[in-house]
Amino acid sequence: MLRRVCQAGSQLPSSSSLANELHVSRTTVTAAYEKLAAEGVLELCQGARPQVTGVAAATAPARHQGCRSRV
């Protein structure tokens, strides 16, 4: 994301899909997604794939209702 590979608004794979693809545990992917959400890079919504916000936490817009970054 820092290299601008993922554009703002892009959706990432679900944690289980990415874990299977990378042959790592889902816990590892979930932890990474949560860290990126805490930094304001991802928006996590229950039941939806993570979405790239493209901004740092200090400049992140208000979250949509039902979506949050986990800290």
N, CA, C and O of each residue as an XYZ file, in Angstrom:
284
protein
N       0.819     -1.175      0.000
C       0.000      0.000      0.000
C       0.868      1.246      0.000
O       0.532      2.249     -0.629
N       1.989      1.177      0.711
C       2.895      2.310      0.686
C       3.464      2.521     -0.702
O       3.803      3.647     -1.065
N       3.575      1.473     -1.473
C       4.070      1.576     -2.851
C       2.953      1.887     -3.831
O       3.172      1.903     -5.042
N       1.759      2.134     -3.314
C       0.590      2.461     -4.134
C       0.162      1.316     -5.040
O      -0.376      1.542     -6.124
N       0.402      0.081     -4.593
C      -0.054     -1.083     -5.347
C      -1.569     -1.203     -5.232
O      -2.243     -1.574     -6.192
N      -2.099     -0.888     -4.059
C      -3.542     -0.926     -3.825
C      -4.063      0.508     -3.794
O      -3.568      1.339     -3.033
N      -5.040      0.785     -4.603
C      -5.635      2.118     -4.662
C      -6.679      2.274     -3.556
O      -7.268      1.292     -3.104
N      -6.898      3.505     -3.133
C      -7.954      3.790     -2.160
C      -9.271      3.278     -2.715
O      -9.581      3.490     -3.888
N     -10.037      2.611     -1.886
C     -11.313      2.041     -2.296
C     -11.220      0.589     -2.733
O     -12.241     -0.084     -2.875
N     -10.000      0.099     -2.948
C      -9.819     -1.300     -3.343
C     -10.197     -2.223     -2.196
O      -9.986     -1.898     -1.027
N     -10.748     -3.356     -2.536
C     -11.061     -4.354     -1.519
C      -9.979     -5.421     -1.537
O      -9.523     -5.844     -2.599
N      -9.575     -5.847     -0.353
C      -8.593     -6.907     -0.209
C      -9.313     -8.237     -0.050
O     -10.512     -8.257      0.230
N      -8.604     -9.347     -0.223
C      -9.231    -10.656     -0.029
C      -9.662    -10.842      1.433
O      -9.129    -10.192      2.333
N     -10.608    -11.716      1.649
C     -10.995    -12.046      3.021
C      -9.789    -12.645      3.732
O      -8.861    -13.132      3.086
N      -9.802    -12.609      5.043
C      -8.667    -13.136      5.805
C      -8.454    -14.626      5.539
O      -7.316    -15.087      5.463
N      -9.537    -15.370      5.399
C      -9.370    -16.809      5.143
C      -8.826    -17.068      3.733
O      -7.995    -17.958      3.548
N      -9.283    -16.306      2.747
C      -8.772    -16.472      1.382
C      -7.289    -16.140      1.294
O      -6.514    -16.881      0.689
N      -6.897    -15.024      1.900
C      -5.497    -14.626      1.849
C      -4.615    -15.602      2.622
O      -3.504    -15.912      2.192
N      -5.103    -16.081      3.750
C      -4.343    -17.061      4.535
C      -4.104    -18.333      3.723
O      -2.996    -18.869      3.721
N      -5.133    -18.812      3.037
C      -4.986    -20.003      2.194
C      -4.001    -19.756      1.058
O      -3.167    -20.610      0.758
N      -4.097    -18.591      0.429
C      -3.224    -18.262     -0.696
C      -1.754    -18.165     -0.279
O      -0.862    -18.595     -1.010
N      -1.516    -17.594      0.911
C      -0.143    -17.392      1.381
C       0.381    -18.547      2.248
O       1.542    -18.549      2.656
N      -0.481    -19.514      2.518
C      -0.132    -20.661      3.365
C       0.333    -20.211      4.755
O       1.358    -20.666      5.264
N      -0.449    -19.304      5.351
C      -0.218    -18.854      6.722
C      -1.519    -19.006      7.484
O      -2.559    -19.293      6.893
N      -1.464    -18.815      8.784
C      -2.693    -18.954      9.566
C      -3.591    -17.733      9.377
O      -3.118    -16.628      9.111
N      -4.873    -17.956      9.518
C      -5.838    -16.861      9.413
C      -5.597    -15.834     10.511
O      -5.835    -14.643     10.314
N      -5.127    -16.294     11.664
C      -4.815    -15.397     12.774
C      -3.747    -14.386     12.364
O      -3.821    -13.215     12.737
N      -2.757    -14.836     11.597
C      -1.688    -13.952     11.128
C      -2.252    -12.865     10.215
O      -1.909    -11.691     10.358
N      -3.105    -13.251      9.290
C      -3.697    -12.286      8.360
C      -4.611    -11.324      9.112
O      -4.588    -10.120      8.858
N      -5.405    -11.842     10.024
C      -6.304    -10.996     10.799
C      -5.518     -9.970     11.603
O      -5.908     -8.804     11.666
N      -4.426    -10.387     12.212
C      -3.591     -9.464     12.984
C      -3.019     -8.360     12.084
O      -2.975     -7.193     12.474
N      -2.585     -8.738     10.888
C      -2.044     -7.757      9.946
C      -3.135     -6.777      9.508
O      -2.895     -5.571      9.453
N      -4.315     -7.281      9.201
C      -5.426     -6.414      8.806
C      -5.788     -5.463      9.952
O      -6.033     -4.279      9.718
N      -5.822     -5.963     11.162
C      -6.168     -5.120     12.310
C      -5.121     -4.033     12.542
O      -5.462     -2.904     12.895
N      -3.847     -4.375     12.342
C      -2.779     -3.375     12.492
C      -2.936     -2.284     11.432
O      -2.812     -1.098     11.740
N      -3.204     -2.674     10.197
C      -3.408     -1.692      9.132
C      -4.648     -0.839      9.385
O      -4.660      0.349      9.063
N      -5.681     -1.433      9.954
C      -6.890     -0.673     10.295
C      -6.592      0.326     11.408
O      -7.073      1.459     11.371
N      -5.806     -0.084     12.391
C      -5.442      0.809     13.492
C      -4.617      1.992     12.986
O      -4.665      3.080     13.559
N      -3.863      1.772     11.912
C      -3.057      2.843     11.316
C      -3.873      3.697     10.348
O      -3.367      4.679      9.804
N      -5.135      3.323     10.135
C      -6.005      4.091      9.271
C      -5.866      3.773      7.792
O      -6.365      4.518      6.949
N      -5.195      2.677      7.468
C      -4.958      2.310      6.072
C      -6.100      1.455      5.529
O      -6.412      1.513      4.339
N      -6.721      0.662      6.404
C      -7.832     -0.203      6.008
C      -9.073      0.150      6.801
O      -8.996      0.671      7.913
N     -10.205     -0.141      6.212
C     -11.484     -0.049      6.907
C     -12.026     -1.461      6.997
O     -12.162     -2.149      5.986
N     -12.334     -1.889      8.207
C     -12.864     -3.236      8.432
C     -14.344     -3.146      8.758
O     -14.745     -2.414      9.663
N     -15.144     -3.884      8.029
C     -16.586     -3.943      8.259
C     -16.983     -5.403      8.417
O     -16.612     -6.242      7.596
N     -17.722     -5.703      9.450
C     -18.168     -7.076      9.690
C     -18.898     -7.605      8.469
O     -19.827     -6.970      7.970
N     -18.479     -8.766      7.988
C     -19.142     -9.412      6.872
C     -18.725     -8.896      5.502
O     -19.250     -9.347      4.484
N     -17.787     -7.958      5.466
C     -17.314     -7.424      4.185
C     -15.798     -7.539      4.121
O     -15.122     -7.623      5.147
N     -15.283     -7.541      2.915
C     -13.833     -7.612      2.759
C     -13.208     -6.285      3.190
O     -13.839     -5.235      3.068
N     -11.975     -6.327      3.690
C     -11.290     -5.079      4.083
C     -11.160     -4.147      2.879
O     -10.955     -4.593      1.750
N     -11.282     -2.856      3.141
C     -11.199     -1.866      2.072
C     -10.070     -0.890      2.382
O      -9.925     -0.431      3.515
N      -9.278     -0.578      1.365
C      -8.166      0.349      1.506
C      -8.707      1.767      1.591
O      -9.484      2.193      0.736
N      -8.293      2.509      2.636
C      -8.696      3.910      2.753
C      -7.685      4.806      2.061
O      -8.044      5.836      1.490
N      -6.413      4.409      2.115
C      -5.371      5.174      1.452
C      -4.903      6.392      2.215
O      -4.152      7.209      1.682
N      -5.343      6.526      3.474
C      -4.917      7.674      4.274
C      -4.439      7.207      5.632
O      -4.821      6.139      6.109
N      -3.604      8.015      6.242
C      -3.121      7.708      7.596
C      -4.201      8.029      8.616
O      -5.142      8.766      8.323
N      -4.064      7.477      9.808
C      -5.072      7.646     10.858
C      -5.364      9.104     11.172
O      -6.516      9.457     11.422
N      -4.355      9.954     11.167
C      -4.549     11.357     11.526
C      -5.441     12.090     10.525
O      -6.079     13.082     10.879
N      -5.492     11.614      9.283
C      -6.288     12.282      8.263
C      -7.444     11.426      7.778
O      -8.101     11.765      6.794
N      -7.697     10.312      8.468
C      -8.752      9.384      8.035
C     -10.123     10.023      8.184
O     -10.398     10.673      9.193
N     -10.994      9.842      7.180
C     -12.354     10.368      7.281
C     -13.163      9.558      8.285
O     -12.754      8.467      8.683
N     -14.293     10.083      8.686
C     -15.172      9.362      9.605
C     -15.558      8.024      8.995
O     -15.785      7.937      7.789
N     -15.633      6.998      9.800
C     -15.978      5.658      9.329
C     -17.468      5.582      9.032
O     -18.275      6.280      9.645
N     -17.819      4.722      8.081
C     -19.217      4.452      7.803
C     -19.805      3.722      9.004
O     -19.097      2.998      9.703
N     -21.071      3.908      9.237
C     -21.724      3.227     10.352
C     -21.613      1.727     10.127
O     -21.888      1.242      9.029
N     -21.214      0.991     11.153
C     -21.056     -0.449     11.048
C     -19.651     -0.842     10.658
O     -19.311     -2.024     10.700
N     -18.817      0.126     10.275
C     -17.433     -0.137      9.912
C     -16.538      0.486     10.967
O     -16.896      1.480     11.599
N     -15.411     -0.090     11.142
C     -14.514      0.440     12.161
C     -13.099     -0.007     11.884
O     -12.853     -0.958     11.141
N     -12.202      0.684     12.484
C     -10.841      0.178     12.530
C     -10.687     -0.381     13.940
O     -11.112      0.244     14.911
N     -10.096     -1.522     14.045
C      -9.951     -2.155     15.363
C      -8.641     -1.717     15.979
O      -7.592     -1.722     15.335
N      -8.725     -1.345     17.222
C      -7.523     -0.942     17.942
C      -7.374     -1.741     19.196
O      -6.415     -1.545     19.943
